[in-house]
Amino acid sequence: MMTKMSSNHLRKNPAALLLSATFCWSLAAALDGNAFENPQSLTDVICGGRPRSACEVELDVPEACATGGLGADPACPIVFFLHGSGGTNNWFAKTSGVHDANMIGVYPQGEGGWNTGPKTSNNCHWSEYECTTDPDEGDLIASIIDEIRALGGTGNVYAYGNSNGAALAHRLASNGGTQLPIKGIIVSVTQLLSSPERSGPGTLNYNQPSSSRGTPPVSILSIMGDADGLIPYEGGSSSVFNGDDSFQLMPTMNSMALWAS
């Protein structure tokens, strides 16, 4: 049942005015909870107008993290789960563990992977930063964060990625700031690139953190293997870059040292 309040009552009672404004806001924007293995979709809101054929964004919100009422605490951590090349976001709703940990899970789908290096499916060369026909990963993730903030989610933002997803997590953190407020990353089977400095569309496309650009401190857990034949522990080129020697991986410990600095 909804109680009607007169405009005269609202003018004389600032507390009632605040309550009314808060109630109206909660109707307009709320971060609703969902059941385990039944994530919500942000696909229509995020994917429209982007050069992406496989775009999908799932939002997984435990009831403990839902907003919408007075006294709600919407500060649950927001964690992006980033699949590897050729992978899918389909299994994260079952395996992420966000409902047990009271975290908000975000499961985006890449275009057969993430645009963090030269891809045969791209229309533009990786150095054409003004390109609008290839996926702009930084803008995609920034838009998702903006939408969650608009719904009332205020928690710190983190990213977990494996392989190509780890490359994207490194890049997101390297471009950290107002648009990408990344507080920490877990990266499995990829280190930072030593070159090039930038690649791919947009402005959130730097491949290394930089104090001169104001990259904020980031917590990082890196998981690497020194016998990996695809992503060399000691750095250098890799076949994942399709023969483009402009793309060179840092030695793993150099990558860690740069993050630590």
Salt bridges, closest charged atoms under 4 A:
ASP60 OD1 - HIS99 NE2 2.72
GLU137 OE1 - ARG52 NH2 2.51
ASP139 OD2 - ARG50 NH1 2.68
